[in-house]
Amino acid sequence: MICSDTGNDVMPPQYHRLLNPIHQVGIVAMGLWILDNANLEELAEACRQRNRWEVMLCVGPLRLFNTTGSPLNPIAVF
């Protein structure tokens, strides 16, 4: 899984045949789960308050068919 608070691909694209290589290669070839637009500031603040920098991240995507995306509510467990 890769998680960021922005998009993951470099713009403009560095490859002529792949416009979004992280998504196109990661999802299709690797089965990578990608979390875009995560609110990591609140997680960083919670880590700082606890002086803990490792968390278990639990996600429960919807079971949708013929798609590669789903809304979800990630839960960080300290």
C-alpha positions in Angstrom: 0.0 0.0 0.0 1.2 3.5 -0.7 -0.5 6.5 0.9 0.0 10.2 0.4 -1.7 13.5 1.0 -1.4 14.4 -2.7 -1.4 12.5 -6.0 1.4 10.1 -6.5 2.5 10.6 -10.1 5.0 13.2 -11.3 3.5 15.8 -13.6 4.3 16.3 -16.4 4.8 12.5 -17.0 8.4 11.3 -17.5 7.3 8.4 -19.8 5.7 8.8 -23.2 3.5 5.7 -23.0 2.5 6.0 -19.4 0.7 9.1 -18.2 0.3 7.8 -14.6 3.0 5.2 -14.0 2.4 4.7 -10.3 -1.3 4.0 -10.9 -0.9 2.1 -14.2 2.0 -0.1 -13.1 1.2 -0.2 -9.4 -2.4 -1.2 -9.6 -2.3 -3.4 -12.8 1.1 -5.1 -12.5 1.7 -5.2 -8.7 -1.8 -5.1 -7.2 -0.7 -2.1 -5.2 -3.4 -0.4 -3.0 -3.1 3.4 -3.4 -4.6 5.9 -1.0 -4.8 9.4 -2.5 -5.5 12.6 -0.7 -5.1 11.2 2.9 -5.2 13.6 5.8 -1.8 12.8 7.2 -1.4 16.1 9.2 -3.9 14.8 11.9 -2.1 11.5 12.0 1.3 13.2 12.4 -0.1 15.3 15.3 -1.6 12.3 17.0 1.8 10.5 16.7 3.6 13.5 18.1 1.3 13.7 21.1 1.9 10.1 21.9 5.6 10.1 20.9 4.7 7.0 18.8 5.7 6.8 15.2 4.5 3.4 14.1 0.8 2.6 13.6 -1.3 -0.2 12.1 -3.5 1.2 9.4 -6.8 -0.5 8.8 -8.9 0.2 5.7 -12.2 -1.3 4.6 -12.9 -0.5 0.9 -16.4 -1.1 -0.5 -16.8 -4.2 -2.6 -17.4 -2.7 -5.9 -17.2 -4.5 -9.3 -15.6 -3.3 -12.5 -13.7 -0.4 -10.8 -10.4 0.2 -9.2 -11.5 2.9 -6.7 -13.5 3.0 -3.5 -14.1 5.5 -0.8 -12.9 4.4 2.6 -12.4 5.5 6.2 -8.8 4.5 7.3 -8.3 3.9 11.0 -4.8 4.2 12.6 -4.3 2.0 15.6 -1.4 2.8 18.0 
